[in-house]
Amino acid sequence: MYAFNYHRPSSLADAARLLSNASDGKFIAGGQTLLPTLKQRLASPSDLIDLNGIAELNGIKVSGSSVTVGAATRHAAVASSAEIQKAIPTLAKLAGGIGDPQVRNMGTIGGSLANNDPAADYPAAVLGLGATVHTNKRKIAADDFFTGMFETALEDGEIITTVEFPIPKRAGYVKFPNPASRYVMVGAFVADTGTGIRVAINGAAPCVFRHKEMEAALAKSFSPDALKGIRTDAGQMNNDIHASAEYRAHLVGVMARRAVQAALG
């Protein structure tokens, strides 16, 4: 690693001030992406601002219609939360399938969303459930948050504080993981929400996206068979050593049908 200044603020205001005063500062919470990048000398920030000392970024709250998760909440805490398991069991199951125990006990939901890795799990839940991302400056709807590969609507110095998930009528998430890394090669999050059917696909393309054709089909008949015959454009899919674009396009349909079945129980 290169030398850097380390800060551990106790408030959002202090964190924002430290970043604005740094020549090239970075926020860190779980560090599941940033720390390996630093170790490989692919990044050399002047300052690291640790968000783990900010109490308001931690915790889980369930109301009558929503589940709110603090940005610094670990994946393991979401997976083991009895309240989330009751309100949105699919969200708890998704969190329990992220990486391995070490990753789940260090990684945070806010860090995952801010990084927006195409192979991350949480973006599918946020987009699939129509969640709202709260920051220290504003509220951002899920449909407006994810803008491209490793890109989001977050502005410089903006910090995710909580993520608010509406409780759906039913939901299911199924992914095809890379057998070595457990990263998502193709995943599908299907939800029957108060505002309609939502289908979010992750891993397949450069950025998580909604599959509108599948949503329209499921709105007419919420069953796996409703998705038969729906094709996904391979030209929009990722193509790498792990899977071809054509294979990923095929898996989109397979995972989506399985996600519907999971939602049906």
N, C-alpha and C positions, 0 to 999 in steps of 0.2 A: 504493500500500500504506500501511497504518498502521504506526507504529513498533512494534517488538517486540524482546525480548531473544533473542539467538541462542546456542545451546549445542551443543557437539559432544562428547558423552561418549564414553568409551572402553570402558565396560562397561554391562551391562544394569542392574546395581544403581545406577550413577550416573544412568542415563536415568530409571529409576523414581523416584529421589529428586528429580531436577530437576522431573519432572512433578508430584509431590506438593507441591512447594514453590511451584509457579506458581499464580497466581490463575486463569488460563485457558490452560493449556499445550496444545500439540499436538505429536505426533510427526511427523517428516517423513523420507522416504527418497528415493523418486524424485520426489515432488512433482507428479505428473501431474494430480492433482485439486486438491490444496491450493493450489499456487501460482497457478493461474488464479483460484481463489476469492478469494485475497488480492488479486490485481491488480484484480479487479472490486469490491473492497471489500465482499464479501459475508461476510467473516469478519475478525475482529480479535483474534487470540490475543495474550495477554501475552507468551508465550514459544514459540519454535520449538526443538524438541529433535531435532537431526539424528542419525539412527541409523547413518549411513554409516561412522562411525569405530569401530563395534563389530565386531571381526573375526569373532566367532562367528556373526554373522548372514549371513555370506557363504559361498558354496561349494556344491559338488554332490558327493554321495557315493552310489555305487551298490553295494549289497550283492547277495547272491544272490537276495533276494526283494523288494527295495524300492529306490526312488530317493528320496533325501532332499535337499531343496533349501533352502538358507538363505533366510530371509525377505528379505534385502536383495539377493539375486541378481537381476541384470537379466534382462529377457525375452530379450535378445540372447544372453546366456550360456547360457540354457536351450536356445534354438534351435540354437546352434552346438555344443553339447556332444556329442562323439562317443559318450560313455557313455550319455547319454539317448537319442540317436538309435538306439542298439542295443537298449537295455532297453525303452523306451516311445517308439517313434518318433512316435506320435500326439501325445504331449506336446510333443516338440520342434517338430513341425509347427504345433501350436496356438500356441506361443510365437512362432514365426516369422511368424505371420499377424496379430499384434497391432499395430494402429495402423500407424505408419510407422517408418523407421529411427531417427528422433529419439526417438520414444516407446519403442521397443524398447531403446535404449541408455541410457535414464534410468529407465523404469518398473521396479518391483520386484514380485515375486510376493506378498510380504507386504502391501505397500500395496494391491494389487488386491483381495486377500481381505478385508482390514480394511475397505475402502471398500464392498465388495459392491455395486457398480453392477450393475443388472439387465442391462446391455449388455456386461459384461466377459466375457472368455474363460475365465480361470482358474477361476472358481467351477464351471463345467461339468466341468472336468477333476478338480477335487477331489471333487465329488459323484459324478461318473461312475465314478471309480476307487475310491471309498470310502477316500479318503486320511485321514490324521490330522494335525490342526493342532497343533503343539507351541508352547506359550507359555512365558513365564518363570514361570508358576504351575502349569500343568497340561497335559493332553492333551485335545483335543476332537475327537470323531469327526465326519466330514463331515456325517453326517445330523443332527447337533445344532448345527452351526456357523452355518448360514445361517438367519436367523430372519425376515427381511422386507426390504423395499426399503431399501437402505443400512443394514441392521441385521444384527448378528451376535451371537453368544453372548459376545463379548469383554467383559470388565468394565473399569471405569475403571482406567487404569494398566497394563492387561495388554498385553504385547508378544508378537507372533508371532515365534518364533525360527526354526523350521524347518517344512517341510511334508513329510510322509512318504507317498509314493505306492506302494502295492503294485503289483508288476509283473503286468499282466494276461496272460491267454492270448492275447488279441487285443483291439484297440480301434480305434475310428474316430471322428473329429470332423469335422463339416461345419457351416458357418455361412452364413447369408445376410446379408452385410454391407451396412450403409448405404454407398452408393457414394461419399459425400463424406467421412464421418468414419471409415469402416471399423468402427464400432461394430457389435455383433451385433444384428440385428433379430430373428433367430431362429436358434438353433444347437442341435445335438444331439450329445451325447457318449455313445457306446454302448460298453460294455465287457463282455467275457466274463471274469469274475474268478474267483478261487478260492472265493468265497462266492456265486457266481451271476451272473446278468445284471443289469446296471445301465444305466439310460437317464436321463441328465440333460439337461434342456432349459433353455437360457438365452436371454435377450433377449425371449422371448415374453411373460412374465408379470412382475409386480413383483419376484419373487425366483426364482432358479434353483430347479428342482424335479425330483423323480424322477417319471417316467411309469410308474406301476405296471402299467397295462394292457399297455403295450408290453413291459415286462420279462417279464410272464407269457407273452405270445405268443412272444417270442424264446427263452424257456427251452424251449419245445416244438419250435421250429424256428428256428434262427439264420439267417434269410434275409430279404431285403427284402420278399418276398411275404407273410411272416408278419404284417407290419404293415398290409397293405391292409385297408381297411374300419374301422380304428380311428380314432375321431374324438376331437378334443380340444375341451373346452368353451370356446367363444369368450367366455363370460361371465367367465372367469378370466384373459383375455389383456389385454395393454396395448393401448390405442387412442390413437393420436396422429397427427400430420401425416405421419409416415413410412409408417405402415401401420395399417389398421383391425384390430380385434380378430379379425374373421372371417378376414381374410387371414393374420394370424399363426397362427391355429388351423390353417389349411390348411397353412402352411409347416412346422409342427411335424411333420406326417406326412411331408412331402417330405424335410426335412432328416434325419429319423430313418432313413428308408429309405436315403438316400445314405450316412449314417454307417455303417450295417450293411454296405453294399457296400464302403465304404472299409476296414472291419475285415477283411472277407474277402479284400481285396487285389485 
